[in-house]
Amino acid sequence: MKIAIPVSQGRLSAHFGHCEEFAILEAEDQSGAILDDSRHAAPAHEPGLLPRWLHELGANVIIAGGMGQRAQQLFAKNNIAVVVGAPAETPERLATAYLDGTLQSGANLCDH
């Protein structure tokens, strides 16, 4: 499993389309152990690009603070599960909480 997390200043970026980079954390499906953590500079913000790009990087899940409905639909078309309303934590903490079922998500921080 690969979890994508938009990052700015080392923490979850509130809006995934305007982050500095994406953390891609690879985890072992059964144990939930994080096997790898790679960082990728975010491409230019262009509608529809990020779902395809993250799919090409092998992402299965994206954890975001906020995301519009259209973006969520595009991620679904690329077989990437979407979690919105996540807190501004480090990618490692977010991925670990997601994997052990304790990730607290709130309201979607994006309304477009």
SULJOHU-V275876 format. One record per residue. N is the residue number from 0. SS is DSSP state (h for helix, s for strand, l for the rest). PSI is psi in whole degrees, -180 to 180 (* if undefined). OMEGA is omega as a letter, one per 30 degrees, with the letter a starting at -180 (none if undefined). Layout:
# SULJOHU-V275876
n = {N;N}
ss = {SS;SS}
psi = {PSI;PSI}
omega = {OMEGA;OMEGA}
This chain:
# SULJOHU-V275876
n = {0;1;2;3;4;5;6;7;8;9;10;11;12;13;14;15;16;17;18;19;20;21;22;23;24;25;26;27;28;29;30;31;32;33;34;35;36;37;38;39;40;41;42;43;44;45;46;47;48;49;50;51;52;53;54;55;56;57;58;59;60;61;62;63;64;65;66;67;68;69;70;71;72;73;74;75;76;77;78;79;80;81;82;83;84;85;86;87;88;89;90;91;92;93;94;95;96;97;98;99;100;101;102;103;104;105;106;107;108;109;110;111}
ss = {l;s;s;s;s;s;s;s;l;l;s;s;l;l;s;h;h;h;l;l;s;s;s;s;s;s;s;l;l;l;l;l;l;s;s;s;s;s;s;s;s;l;l;l;l;l;l;l;h;h;h;h;h;h;h;h;l;l;l;l;s;s;s;l;l;s;l;l;h;h;h;h;h;h;h;h;h;l;l;l;s;s;s;l;l;s;l;l;l;l;h;h;h;h;h;h;h;h;h;l;l;l;l;l;s;l;l;l;l;l;l;l}
psi = {140;128;124;136;122;132;138;130;40;0;167;130;136;-33;114;-29;-6;30;167;-40;170;131;133;111;121;130;150;127;-47;-44;-22;9;137;121;-31;150;108;153;141;127;135;136;168;142;116;126;128;-10;-46;-43;-43;-45;-46;-34;-43;-30;-5;11;139;-23;143;132;123;161;-47;152;133;161;-40;-44;-42;-39;-40;-37;-43;-41;-25;16;40;119;144;131;121;163;19;152;162;75;177;154;-39;-45;-42;-46;-44;-44;-40;-46;-33;6;17;7;122;114;149;-143;147;123;6;136;20;*}
omega = {l;a;l;l;l;a;l;a;l;a;l;l;a;l;a;a;a;a;l;a;l;l;l;a;l;a;l;a;a;a;a;l;l;a;a;l;l;a;a;l;a;l;l;a;a;a;l;a;a;l;l;a;l;l;l;l;l;a;l;a;l;l;a;l;a;a;l;a;a;l;l;l;l;l;l;l;l;l;l;l;a;l;l;l;l;l;a;l;l;l;a;l;l;a;l;l;l;a;l;l;a;a;l;l;a;a;l;a;a;a;l;none}
